[in-house]
């Protein structure tokens, strides 16, 4: 069992821990995410996640701010520590909560990040556009996923959780005029297992 501990309830570390959880499962690792009572885990699709008062033992990975303790003493010391760059508070009122997740995934997790209201509105619009494309592609006959795009996407996540590169791969796939719509749908539906953006939410509506 890969035990992942989120040492803070701030949204960016929660999303990072969840991304790590999803990538670990692809590699057939049983994993769990837990941490002190956070706000908005469910809204950010951080699932499954559990609330705990202290880190599990043994602790494999801690996701913590640069100067914050990651565990509860020697017994809770992590084998690895991921430290996302600081991200200031943002005004996400009246926007899809997952637009914040998309905005986080669009930047390297180690870099400091300052999001403005305009950034979140752009992410919200991009999320709606992605869902509309997926809804449209779902109307076409199913086709096998393109191995090249899928491999590039998964390879990016395996390379230090490079979610910006993974998202660029999705953009290139969406714009590719050769790949059939049914293939695009299958790829986006599958790869969203790692992004957690509910891209197929509007299919059938």
C-alpha positions in Angstrom: 0.0 0.0 0.0 1.4 3.4 -1.1 0.5 5.8 1.8 0.2 9.4 0.7 -0.2 12.1 3.4 -1.3 15.6 2.6 0.2 17.7 5.4 -2.1 20.7 4.7 -5.6 21.2 3.7 -4.7 23.8 1.0 -6.1 22.9 -2.4 -2.9 22.7 -4.5 -1.2 20.0 -2.3 -4.5 18.1 -2.3 -4.7 18.1 -6.1 -1.0 17.1 -6.3 -1.5 14.2 -3.9 -4.6 13.0 -5.8 -2.7 13.1 -9.1 0.1 11.0 -7.6 -2.6 8.6 -6.3 -4.1 8.2 -9.8 -0.7 7.7 -11.5 0.3 5.1 -8.8 -2.8 3.1 -9.5 -2.0 2.9 -13.2 1.2 1.2 -12.1 -0.8 -1.3 -10.1 0.2 0.1 -6.8 -2.5 0.1 -4.1 -2.6 3.6 -2.7 -4.4 5.8 -0.2 -4.6 9.5 0.3 -5.2 10.9 3.8 -4.6 14.1 5.8 -6.0 16.5 8.4 -9.5 17.7 7.8 -9.3 19.7 4.6 -11.9 21.9 3.0 -13.2 21.1 -0.5 -11.6 17.7 -1.2 -14.7 16.4 -2.8 -15.2 19.5 -4.9 -11.7 19.1 -6.4 -12.3 15.4 -7.1 -9.7 14.3 -4.6 -11.0 10.8 -4.2 -10.7 8.5 -2.4 -9.3 10.5 0.5 -9.6 10.0 4.2 -9.3 12.3 7.2 -6.8 11.3 9.8 -5.2 13.0 12.8 -1.7 11.8 12.1 0.3 10.2 9.2 0.1 6.5 8.6 3.0 4.2 9.4 4.9 3.5 7.3 4.5 6.8 5.4 5.7 6.6 1.7 5.0 10.1 0.4 4.2 13.4 2.1 2.9 16.4 0.2 3.7 19.5 2.2 4.6 23.1 2.0 8.3 24.0 1.9 8.7 24.8 5.6 5.9 22.7 7.1 6.4 19.4 8.9 5.4 16.4 6.8 4.8 13.9 9.5 4.3 13.3 13.1 7.8 12.6 14.3 10.3 9.8 13.4 7.6 7.1 13.0 5.7 9.3 10.6 8.8 10.4 8.6 8.0 10.0 4.8 10.2 8.1 2.4 9.6 10.8 -0.1 8.4 14.4 0.1 6.7 16.4 -2.7 6.7 20.2 -2.2 4.4 22.1 -4.4 5.2 25.8 -5.0 3.1 28.2 -2.9 -0.2 29.3 -4.4 -2.0 32.4 -3.1 -5.8 32.5 -2.4 -8.1 32.9 -5.4 -11.6 34.0 -5.9 -13.4 31.1 -7.5 -17.0 32.1 -6.6 -19.6 31.1 -9.2 -17.1 29.0 -11.2 -16.9 25.3 -11.6 -14.7 24.1 -8.7 -12.8 21.9 -11.1 -11.6 25.0 -13.0 -9.2 25.5 -10.1 -8.0 21.9 -10.5 -7.4 22.5 -14.2 -5.5 25.8 -13.4 -3.3 23.9 -11.0 -2.6 21.1 -13.5 -1.7 23.6 -16.1 1.5 24.7 -14.2 4.5 22.7 -13.0 3.7 21.7 -9.4 7.1 22.8 -8.1 6.7 26.4 -9.3 5.2 29.2 -7.3 1.8 30.0 -8.6 -0.3 33.2 -8.5 -3.7 32.8 -10.0 -5.9 35.8 -10.7 -9.7 35.8 -11.2 -9.1 36.1 -14.9 -6.9 33.0 -14.8 -9.7 31.0 -13.2 -12.3 32.4 -15.6 -10.1 31.3 -18.5 -9.7 27.8 -17.0 -13.5 27.7 -16.4 -14.1 28.5 -20.1 -11.4 26.0 -21.2 -13.0 23.3 -19.1 -16.5 24.0 -20.6 -15.0 23.8 -24.1 -13.3 20.5 -23.4 -16.5 19.0 -22.1 -18.4 20.3 -25.1 -15.8 18.7 -27.5 -16.0 15.4 -25.6 -19.8 15.5 -25.7 -19.6 16.1 -29.5 -17.1 13.3 -30.1 -19.3 10.9 -28.2 -21.8 11.0 -31.0 -19.4 9.3 -33.4 -18.7 5.6 -33.6 -16.1 4.4 -31.2 -12.5 4.0 -32.4 -9.3 2.7 -30.7 -7.3 5.3 -28.9 -4.2 6.7 -30.7 -1.2 5.0 -29.1 1.1 7.9 -29.7 -0.9 10.5 -28.0 -1.9 8.2 -25.1 1.7 7.2 -24.6 2.9 10.8 -24.7 0.3 11.8 -22.1 1.1 8.9 -19.7 4.8 9.4 -20.2 4.5 13.1 -19.2 2.8 12.1 -15.9 5.4 9.5 -15.3 8.1 12.2 -15.7 7.8 14.0 -12.4 4.0 14.4 -12.7 4.4 16.8 -15.7 0.7 17.7 -16.0 1.3 20.7 -18.2 2.9 18.5 -20.8 0.1 16.0 -20.5 -2.5 18.8 -21.1 -0.5 20.0 -24.1 -0.7 16.5 -25.5 -4.5 16.6 -25.1 -4.7 19.9 -26.9 -2.7 18.5 -29.8 -4.9 15.5 -30.0 -8.1 17.6 -30.0 -6.7 19.7 -32.9 -5.5 16.7 -34.9 -7.7 16.6 -38.0 -6.6 13.0 -38.9 -7.7 11.3 -35.7 -11.4 10.2 -35.8 -13.7 11.8 -33.3 -14.6 8.4 -31.8 -10.9 7.8 -31.1 -10.6 11.2 -29.5 -13.6 10.5 -27.3 -12.1 7.2 -26.1 -8.8 8.8 -25.3 -10.2 11.8 -23.4 -12.6 9.6 -21.4 -9.7 7.3 -20.4 -7.1 9.9 -19.7 -9.5 11.9 -17.6 -9.0 9.1 -15.1 -5.8 10.9 -14.3 -6.8 14.5 -14.6 -10.1 14.2 -12.6 -11.9 16.9 -14.6 -15.2 15.1 -15.3 -14.6 15.7 -19.1 -17.4 13.3 -20.1 -19.9 14.8 -17.7 -22.1 16.3 -20.4 -22.3 13.2 -22.6 -25.9 12.4 -23.3 -27.2 15.7 -22.2 
